[in-house]
Amino acid sequence: DLGRKVPTMDWATRMRIAIGAANGLAYLHDDCEPRIIHGNIKPTNILLDSNFKAKVSEFGIAKCTVEADPCIISQVAGTTGYLAPEFRKEGRLTEKADVYAFGVVLLELISARKPLNLVHWAKPLLLQALRDDIYDAVVDPKLANEYNLDEMLRMVVCVLACVDHAPGYRPKILEVVRMLEGIMPVEELKAIVISRGASNNSQIKRSSNNHVPISNCTPFTYEELANATDDFSRDNLLGEGGFGPVHKGVLLDGKLVAVKQLNSKSSQGESEFLSEIEII
């Protein structure tokens, strides 16, 4: 019946799914011999039984490895929105790529939003939520504020740690399990993710200070353009001109854009590049 209203999943069920899926992924990473890197963690690959107990499934691109070195995948598979930056750009598949994808899944459980550009949208809101201890801006409004505040804090901290741009700063999935289950104290990791967020913001501000103002143009940070173009992936490359490459991108509002980069080795000067922008 297409007209039937789907009931809102309560917070306790969302937590149960998060912990169950985290335990399943921890089994693959830490208890299997050889260990297994899933490579395509997303909600449709997490099966639920009648009691909403979660099981990780669909091992089509999973890799078994006994070494700490990353697997290099020449033809990157996976699903847009869940791909860790290093996997999307370089084909480097490690346990930390699974952790990144799981962070996006947690973010979906919190917000009930679709994954495209979700991390980019949510990061500043999550950081502010941690500082203020108010989560209204990111939480699914259908929950109507009916959630456990300590559990929400733990899940938000896990999300920010898991989706860190640098793999080395992401936790092991077993640490995520312990955090979600309330076994591990939250304050230390909370301080780390807030510090990381402040550091990244200062880098973005420094880089934005180097921009050349153009009248009637909307400025974007490098991070915004990188997110819009999937980190300037070759899949989004439209072509290369005299100034440098042009990538297709999708902004947070869904607007389709072309992002042109000035190649520092180009024989054409910056003034010509800026003149072309003003003409456009």
KASUL-V772508 format. One record per residue. N is the residue number from 1. PSI is psi in degrees with one decimal (* if undefined). Layout:
N_PSI / N_PSI
This chain:
1_107.7 / 2_-22.5 / 3_-6.4 / 4_133.8 / 5_132.1 / 6_126.5 / 7_147.3 / 8_132.8 / 9_123.9 / 10_168.6 / 11_-39.9 / 12_-38.7 / 13_-40.6 / 14_-41.3 / 15_-41.4 / 16_-41.0 / 17_-44.3 / 18_-47.0 / 19_-40.9 / 20_-44.3 / 21_-38.6 / 22_-40.9 / 23_-39.2 / 24_-42.3 / 25_-36.4 / 26_-36.2 / 27_-43.8 / 28_-41.3 / 29_-35.2 / 30_-24.3 / 31_-18.9 / 32_149.6 / 33_107.5 / 34_161.6 / 35_156.3 / 36_129.6 / 37_121.0 / 38_-52.5 / 39_-6.8 / 40_49.7 / 41_124.9 / 42_164.7 / 43_-39.1 / 44_-12.2 / 45_14.6 / 46_109.5 / 47_145.8 / 48_137.2 / 49_-172.4 / 50_-18.8 / 51_13.8 / 52_29.9 / 53_127.5 / 54_141.8 / 55_132.8 / 56_134.0 / 57_-175.8 / 58_88.2 / 59_34.1 / 60_-37.4 / 61_16.3 / 62_149.8 / 63_134.9 / 64_136.7 / 65_144.9 / 66_1.6 / 67_161.0 / 68_-17.5 / 69_147.3 / 70_152.5 / 71_139.0 / 72_117.9 / 73_115.3 / 74_-36.5 / 75_96.2 / 76_123.5 / 77_-150.0 / 78_-169.3 / 79_129.9 / 80_135.6 / 81_-26.3 / 82_-5.0 / 83_127.2 / 84_147.5 / 85_-42.3 / 86_-27.3 / 87_-42.4 / 88_-40.9 / 89_-38.8 / 90_-4.9 / 91_15.2 / 92_112.0 / 93_113.8 / 94_177.3 / 95_-33.8 / 96_-22.6 / 97_-38.7 / 98_-40.4 / 99_-42.1 / 100_-50.2 / 101_-38.8 / 102_-34.7 / 103_-37.9 / 104_-39.3 / 105_-44.4 / 106_-40.9 / 107_-36.4 / 108_-38.7 / 109_-36.3 / 110_-47.5 / 111_-21.2 / 112_27.9 / 113_159.0 / 114_154.9 / 115_-20.8 / 116_119.3 / 117_17.0 / 118_-43.2 / 119_-45.1 / 120_-41.9 / 121_-41.1 / 122_-31.5 / 123_-54.6 / 124_-33.3 / 125_-39.3 / 126_-41.5 / 127_-43.0 / 128_-37.5 / 129_-39.8 / 130_-39.9 / 131_-39.2 / 132_-14.4 / 133_35.1 / 134_124.1 / 135_10.3 / 136_-34.6 / 137_-21.0 / 138_-18.0 / 139_141.5 / 140_117.8 / 141_-22.0 / 142_-16.1 / 143_-19.3 / 144_41.0 / 145_17.6 / 146_83.3 / 147_159.8 / 148_122.3 / 149_-40.4 / 150_-40.3 / 151_-38.6 / 152_-44.0 / 153_-47.1 / 154_-40.7 / 155_-39.8 / 156_-43.5 / 157_-42.4 / 158_-42.7 / 159_-51.7 / 160_-37.2 / 161_-41.4 / 162_-36.1 / 163_18.9 / 164_138.6 / 165_-32.0 / 166_120.6 / 167_-35.1 / 168_-21.2 / 169_-9.4 / 170_144.0 / 171_164.0 / 172_152.2 / 173_-29.3 / 174_-34.0 / 175_-36.4 / 176_-43.2 / 177_-49.2 / 178_-35.4 / 179_-45.6 / 180_-35.6 / 181_-7.0 / 182_12.4 / 183_-38.1 / 184_134.7 / 185_143.1 / 186_-22.4 / 187_-40.2 / 188_-48.0 / 189_-34.8 / 190_-45.1 / 191_-37.9 / 192_-47.3 / 193_-33.7 / 194_-42.1 / 195_-42.6 / 196_-40.3 / 197_-41.7 / 198_-40.0 / 199_-45.1 / 200_-39.0 / 201_-38.1 / 202_-34.6 / 203_-41.2 / 204_-41.1 / 205_-39.8 / 206_-43.3 / 207_-34.9 / 208_-21.7 / 209_-16.4 / 210_1.3 / 211_155.6 / 212_119.8 / 213_137.7 / 214_130.9 / 215_143.7 / 216_21.9 / 217_142.9 / 218_121.2 / 219_145.8 / 220_146.3 / 221_161.7 / 222_-39.8 / 223_-39.7 / 224_-42.4 / 225_-35.5 / 226_-41.6 / 227_-38.7 / 228_-29.9 / 229_13.9 / 230_51.0 / 231_42.8 / 232_45.0 / 233_153.7 / 234_-25.8 / 235_-26.8 / 236_7.5 / 237_121.0 / 238_-29.7 / 239_178.7 / 240_127.4 / 241_-164.2 / 242_-29.0 / 243_-26.7 / 244_-169.8 / 245_155.2 / 246_125.8 / 247_146.0 / 248_141.0 / 249_160.1 / 250_118.7 / 251_170.8 / 252_-29.2 / 253_5.9 / 254_-3.3 / 255_133.0 / 256_130.7 / 257_160.8 / 258_127.7 / 259_114.7 / 260_132.7 / 261_140.0 / 262_118.5 / 263_123.9 / 264_-21.1 / 265_3.1 / 266_143.5 / 267_-16.9 / 268_140.5 / 269_168.8 / 270_-36.7 / 271_-38.5 / 272_-39.8 / 273_-46.1 / 274_-35.6 / 275_-41.0 / 276_-39.9 / 277_-43.8 / 278_-34.4 / 279_-43.5 / 280_*
